[in-house]
Amino acid sequence: MTILYSYLLPILLIVAGTAYAAGRYRARRLVAAADGTVRLHSLPSHYGVLASLAGLLPALFCYGLWLSVETTVIDSRLIKELPPTQVADSGHQSLLLNDIKNLLAGTTTISKDNTINEAADRYQEIRSTFRSLVTTAVVLLSIGLSLFCLQAIKPSLRARNLVEGTIRLLLLLCSGIAILITLGILFSVLFESIRFFRAVPILDFLFGLDWSPQMAIRADQAGSSGAFGAVPIFAGTFMIAAIAMLVAIPIGLLAAIYLSEFASTQVRTVVKPLLEILAGIPTVVYGFFAALTVAPFIRDTGTLFGLSIASESALAAGLVMGIMIIPFVSSLSDDVIHAVPQSLRDGSYGLGATTFETIRHVIFPAALPGIVSGILLAVSRAIGETMIVVMAAGLAANLTANPFEAVTTVTVQIVTLLVGDQEFDSPKTLAAFALGLVLFVFTLILNYIALGIVRKYREHYE
């Protein structure tokens, strides 16, 4: 049964497929047995889907429920069997369970403590027993419910209504889960940010000019109170994003216009996939390209003109980030422009407009909502990028408008603050949540502005 536990999902799918075939067959047999005098309320496939869903959904629910409580149940069972001296308090319990799980996972070799080895063997036995029971129960539940549904099939059964209602309920559940996850993320960030603002005034955070979140252990050490003025971080984020947009938006839009309005079918078929390959390159590769090629080139070029350019600069990070974002703008804009009705183009040409006039006065206004959405996605991608900034722009929180100097961004600081062993009650760690909240609010404002632009310039066609 332990081996079958690893293949539980395929087994359930096989049972569901068999129930579907049996449901269809039984529905057709009912009609054939009545010599065609009885008509089914629904199609035979609806009866098959109903039998399949009856056996699959409850079994998946029980299996998912077990996965959510498996570790807790097995840990509790093992702790009850251990001698009281080994589990005197919660700290000893956690350490012992960690040693057992590391031993079973293979991250550590056989322990010198024979007690841990015996506990690990017992843990494995308990887990195998529970998994065997769960496998048996879930498979029997699936088969039993499928058989029950098959027996309930009759011509008057409203299978289509039941199937559509079940699917509608599943879609509603998925939508609700997405909303709940979003609210959970928002409230978790909000509550931790409130804790941070209790220690650091919100005005000091939003308008402070000095960012040094390092907290000293003793009060007499330098920087014991930390400095959490986030203006340098916001400035660095906007600077790099602006440089990236100055690269991505013109090139992306022009590429989209060319591919949609001027390129032949053969050129479009070849060039568009090649352009979209840029979106599939890992960001760490872009980071290496920025740190090893673009940044030294900019520095050496600046030296020729007598300019002092840092090895890590906002310009290098912004240029490479703009190259990475080009496919987001070009691909979405090309799809939107290509979707503009051909009748609009023909009408414009019929009135004597040139190709450029048609693009400017007809196609571009019609495609503006989609273009704005693509640009919005590109801006969000630029603001959320981390790896390129770490490797090309550095970690220094400098308040400067000079793109030749090193800067940092909000996402980089969030990663820096949460890396390593951190105490989540300290302002240093809580500052990451405050930065995340500001980033969330900024994205929300950006969405609101984009919606306003779309509503103002959207064209309606019959």
C-alpha positions, 0 to 999 in steps of 0.5 A: 500500500505504501507504493500505491500511495505514491501513485494515488492520484493516477489511480484516482484518475483511472477510477474516474475514467472508468466511471465515466465510461461506465456512466455513458454505457449505462445511460445508453443501455437504459435507452436501448432496453426500452427500445427507444421509447424512453428519452434521457434528460441529458446526454450520455456524456453528462451521466458519465461526467457525473459518475466521474465527478462523484468518485473523484472530487470527494476522494481528492478532498479527503486526500488533500485534507490528509496532506494538510494534517499528515505531518501533525498527526504523525508527529503527535503519534510518535511523541506519545510513544517516546519516553517522557525524558526525551520530550520534556518540553516543546524545545526538545520535541522540535529538536528531536523531530528535526533530527529524525526528519533529517535522518529520513530525508538523507541530509544526515548520516546514521546518528551515533545516538541509537535512540534517534535511529530507533525513533526514525525507524518508528517514524517511518513505520507510523508514516507507512501505516497511516499512508496505507490506511489513507490509500485504502480509504480514499480508493474505496471511497472513490470506487464506492461513490462511483458505483453509487452514482452508477446505480442512481442513473436513470432517464429522469436524472438531471445529470446535466444540471448536476454537472453544470452546478458542480462545475459552477461551484468549483469555479466559484471556489477557485475564484474565492480561493484566489481572492482569499489568498490575495487578502491573506497576502495583503493583511499579512503585509499590513499587520507586520507593517503596522508593527514596524510603524509602531517602532518607526514613525511612518513619516520618517520612513516615507520621507527620511533621507537616510537608509541604514537598517542595521540594528546594533546589539548594544545601545552604545554601539554605532547605529543602535537605533537604525535609520529607516528613511526609504526615500533613497530606495524609492528614488533608486527604484524609480530611476532604474524602472524609468531607464528600463522603460525608456529602452523597452517602450519605444523599441517594443512599440516600434517592433510591434507596429512593424511586425503587425503592419509592415512585416510580411507573414514569413518575417513575422513568423520568424522574428516574433518568436526570436524576440520572445526568446528574450522573455525566456532567458533567466534573469540571472543570465541578464545579471551576468550580462549586465555585470560582466559586459554592459557595466564595464563597457559603460565605465570604459566609455565614460572614461574616454569622455572624462566621466567617472562612472561606478562599476555598479550603476543604475544605467547598466541595470536599467539598460539590461532590464529594458532589454529584458522587458522588450518582449512584454511590450512588443508581444502584447502590443503586437497582439492587440494591434493585430486584433484591430478590425481590418475594416478600420484599416480599409476605411482609412485607406479608402478615405485617402489616408497613408499607412502612417496616418492610419497607424497614428489616427486609427489603429493606435487609438483602437489598440491603446487599452491593450498597449497600456496593459502591456506597458503596465505589465512591463512597469510592474516587471521592472519594479519587481526585478531583483537579480539584475539590480543586485548584480549590476546596480549594487546594494548601496542606498544612495540618494542621487539623480545621477544614473552613473552611480550605484543605487538599490531598489525596494525588492533588493532591500526586501531580499537583503533584510530577510536573508539569513537568521533574522529576528522577526520582532526587530524593526530591521526585519519588519522594514521589509514588510513596510517596503512591500506595503509601499510597493503594493500601494504603488502598484495599485495606484498604477493600475488605477491610472491605467484604468482611467486611461483605458476608459478615457481613450477606449474605442467602441465598435459594433 
